[in-house]
Amino acid sequence: MFDIGTHFMTGFPGFIATELIKGLIRQGKLKKLYALVQAKERERAKQHIRAIIDEMQVTVQYELIVGDITAPNLGMERELFCRLQQEKMTVWHLAAIYDLAVKQETAWEVNVEGTKVVCEFIRKHQGLERFMYFSTAYVAGAREGVLLETELIRPTAFKNYYEQTKFEAELIVQSLQKTTPVTILRPGIVRGHSITGETIKFDGPYFFMNMIDRLKWLPIIPYVGKSQAHINVVPIDYIVDASVYMATLQEAAGHTVHLTDPSPHTVEEVYEAMVVELTGKNPKGRLPQLLAAKGLASRRLQQKLGVEVETLDYLTWNAAFDTSVAERLLANSGIQCADFIHSIPAMAAFYNKHKDDADFHITIE
């Protein structure tokens, strides 16, 4: 077991980074935090860290470092950069562009070039205890069938530039695994807390909720397409609990782990449960997916319904994420992924409470 009292984190004040900090505090594993934040996020980061401290009623030593993962030395003064490399710490790299509709140039600069710079920081780090890197289960691109944690195979195609650049970034991180204690985490689609429903952004599966909510005035709400594909959506509390646990587990070093639902539901089961919860009625009829895609090619319609057209690519994607490594590493932890269908009432309640707040919604341009 490591003494991981000091942590360096990118991606704050993002949702997962914020919840990880809370998780580390709950587990008594955070004494000192260095958070690399963009200049434009500095004030928001200050508010977030103070809110965390107030909420959890703790004293935490922290330093918000203004920097940039795409700049030399992470945008820090050379002296600070070198000093941090001597300090005993766990490094978490979460900063990335997660938008499925992201342009290639932007995704490449942040997700690939940014990861290169972080890895340079890691390569020369004298006090590193663990490097926890957040990849994504969707590095698989268009590959289908059973997808293993032990493989990173270049697919024939990617569904978007987010997937492509996260694949390239994971290749860079994998190059460190022979000489550095690295754990690569591949989450599925992240949703809010399984019990409280709490989240900070309505993206991913919330796009379906947006659409259902904005169409509930119709006499019937149809299914979209016809598919037996499964959708892999995981609650933030599972992501946090599993990640914090593995950061302290020696056996997790050198492994890549699917933080995905080992028992996912089909797209239609999830969609039906959402329609029932949000409207009180079952979906009827079927809108052909080709027609839905054609309609959502219009940005105006995407904005009106609150859903990105890229979401449709996952409705018929027939893949299953093997979780053998995750299950073995978590075997003695008591940590399990909550059932998605059982969590939809809490998810819908939180959505209904905040759906009119623009701060929760993704801007579709």
N, C-alpha and C positions, 0 to 999 in steps of 0.2 A: 504494500500500500504506500502511495506517495504522499509526501507533504505538499499539497497543492494549494497552499494558502495564497499564492500570488498568481494572478491571471492577466494575460494580455489578450485583448479581444478586438476584432474588427467587426463591422456590421452593426454597431450600436449607434443610435437607439432603435434599431429595427426590432420587430416582434420577437423573433427567436432569441436574439441576443439579450433582449430585456428579460425574457422569461428564464433564460439560462442563468443570468445573474441572480434572479430570485431563487432559482433552484439550488445554486451553489450556496447561497446564504442559508436556506432552509436546512441544507445538509451540513452546515458548519464548515464549509470548505472554501470560504472566501474571506481572506484577511485584507488583501490589497488588490485593487483593480487598476489596470491601465486600459483605457478604451481609446482606440484611434478613431477620431471622428472628423468628418469633413467640416471645413470652416462654416459652410452654410447650415450645418446641423448642430453647431456648438451650443446655441441657446436651448434648442429642443433637448439635446443630450443632458444639459444641466438640469432641466426641469424633470426629465425622466429619472435620473439617478437620485435626485432629491425626493421624488415621489416614491421610489423604491425604498429608500431609507426610512421615510416617514411611515409607509405602509407596513414595513416589516419591523419597525422599531428597533433598529440595530445601528451600530457604529461601524462604518466601513471606510477604510482608507482608500481613496480613489484619486486618479489623475486623468482628466480628459485631455488627450493629446491631439491637437489639430494636425491633421496630416492627410495623405492621399495614397491609397495603395498602388496607384498607377505611376507615382513619382519616385525618382531615386531615393533610397533610404526611407521609403514610405512617407516622403514629404517632411521628414523630421530633420532637425539639425544633426550633423554627423556625430557630434559628441554624445547626444542623447541616444541616438541609434546604437552606438557602440556600447554605451553604458547599459542599456537594456539587454543587450546580448550577453552580458556577464551575469545578469540577475537570474536566480533560480525561479522558474515559472512554467506554467502551462499556457500554450498559445492556442487560441481559438480563431479560426478564419471563417467568417460567415459573410463578409461583404461581397455582394454580387448583384447583378441585374437579374431579377427573377421573372420579369414580364415576358409572357409567351409571344407578344407582338413586338419585341425589341428588335431594333435594326441591327444588322450584322456588325457594323463598325463599332457601335456603342457596346454591344455584348462582348466583342473580342477585346476591346481595350480594358474593360473592367474585369470580366470573368477570366480571361486568359493572361493578358499582360499584368494585371493586378496580382494574380496568383503567382506569377513568376517572381515579382518583387517580394511578396511575402515569403516565398520559398528561399530567396536569397538571404532574408533575415533569419530564417530557420537554419540554413546550412552552416552559418558561422556562429550559431548560438551556443555559448559555452555552458549555460545553465538550464537548458531545455529539459523539462521532465516529460512532456507529451505535447505533440502537435495534433490538435483535433480539427480536422478539415471537414467542412460541410459541403459535400457534393450533392447529387440528387439521384434517385433511382432511375430517372429518365435519361441518364447517359446512354441507355440502351437504344435510344433513337427509335427507328422503325422495326427493330428486331422483335420477334414474337416468340411464343412458347415459354418455357421455363428459363428464367434469367437468374444466373448464379451470382452470389456475392464474390466468389473467387475469380471471376472473369471480367475483363474489360475489353470487349470485342468491338472493333469499329463497324458500325452498321452500314448497310448500303445507302441509307438515307436518314436524315433527321427530320422531325416534324416542325422544327423551328430553330432559330439561332440560339435560343436559350439552351436547348439540349446540346447542340453542336459545341458551343463554347464551354459548357460544363464538362463535356467529354474531354476536350483538349486540356482543360485545367486539371482534371483528375489524372491524366497521363503525367503531367508535370509533378504533381504531388506523389504519385506512385514511384517516381524516380528517387525519392528520398527514403523509401521504406527500408532499404537494405542497411542504411547507416544511421537512421533517425527513428526514435519512437513515435510513429505516426499511426493514428486511427482515422480511417476515412469513413464518414457517415453518409449514407445515401437515404435520405428521407423520401417518403412518398409525398403526396399532396397534403400540405399541412392545413389543418383546420383549427378552430378554437378549442378551448378547454372542454374535456368530455363531460364534466359535471356542471360547470358554470356557463359554458358556451362562450366565454369571453375571448375576444380577438381584437385586433386593432385595424384590420383591413378586410373588406368583403371582396376577396378574389377567389380564384380556384373554384371550389364547390359552391361558393356563395353567388357565382354568376348564375347558376341554376335558380337559386332563390330569388335573385333579382328578376329574372325572366318570369318565373311563376307568379311572383307578387304583382308584377306589372300587367300580367295577363289574366288575373283572377276575376276580372269583371266579365270575362267571356262565359257563356253558358257551359262550355266544356273546355278542358285543357288537354290537348293531345300529347301522346308520347312523341318523342323526337327520334325518328328512325326506328330500326329494329335491331337489337343486338343482345348477345349473351355475354359480351365482354364484361370483365370486372373492373371496378374503379378502386384505386388504392388510396384512401384518404385516412390520415392518421392525426390524432389529437395532439395539440401542443404539449400537454402534460406527459404523454408517453415519450415524445421526442426529448423533452428536457430530462425526465427521470432516467431514461436509458443513457443519454449522453453523459450526464454527470456521473452516473455509476461507472461507465466504461472509462472515463477519464482517470479514475482511481484504480482501475483493474489492470494489473500487469499483463494478464493474458490477452487483453484487447490491443496491445501495441503490435503493429505490423498487420492488422486485419482491416478488411473493408466490410462494412456491416449495413445490411438493408434495414433501415428503420421504417418498415412497411407493415401493413396489416397482414398477419399470417392467415386470416380468414376473411378476405374481402367479399363484399356483396357485388352483385351485378349492377351495371349502370341503371337498368330498369327498376330494380328493387329500390335503389337509393332515390331515383327520380320520383317513383310512386310515393314513397314515404314522405318526401318533401312536399309533394302536391297535397297529400292528405293533411299534413301538419299545418300548411300555410293557408289552405282553402277550405278544408273540411269535406272535400269530395275527391273521389278517385279520378285519375286521368282516363280519358276515353278517346278512341280513335288514334290515328297515327299520322304525323306529318313526316313525309319522306325526308331523310337526312339530306339528300341532294337538293331538295327544295329549300330546306332550312339553311343550308350553306349558301345557296344562291341569294336568298333574302338577306342573310347576315353579311354578304359581301358589301352591303351598304353600311358605311360608317354611321350614318344617321340612325339606321335601325339598331345597330349595336349600342349606340348611345342611349336610344330610347328604351331598350330592353335591359341595358346594363350588363351586357355579355359580349365578350370578345369572340370573334368567329373561330379563332385558333382553338378554343375549348372543344369544338366539335371533333377535332382530330383524335381525341382520347375516348370518344364514345364507342368506337368500334375496334379499338386496339386490343388484340387478343394476346396478352402477355401475363405471366404470373411471376412474382418475385419470390424466389427461394429465400427463406429466413433461417437456414440451418445454423449459420455462424452466430447470428443474433440470439437465437434460442439457446445455443450452447453457452454463450458468454453471460446471458441474463438468467441462466437456470436457477441460480441460488439467490436472486435478487427480489423475487416477488413482483417484479415489474411486468405488466402485461398491457397490451393494446386494447383499449375499450372498444366494444362493438359500435360500429358507425350508426346503424339503424337505431339502436337503443339511445344514442346520444342526440339524435335529430331533434327531439322536443326541446332540449336545452339550447341547442344551436339555433333553432327557429325563434325561441323566446328572446334570445339576445339580439338576433337579427331584427325582429319586429320592434324591439325597444330602440334600436339605433339606425334603422333603415333610412330615416329622414335626415340624418346627420351626414352632410357631404364629406366630412373628414374621414368617414369609414369607407368611402367608395373610391374605386380606381378611376382615374380620368382616362376616358377612351377618346383619343384624338384622331 
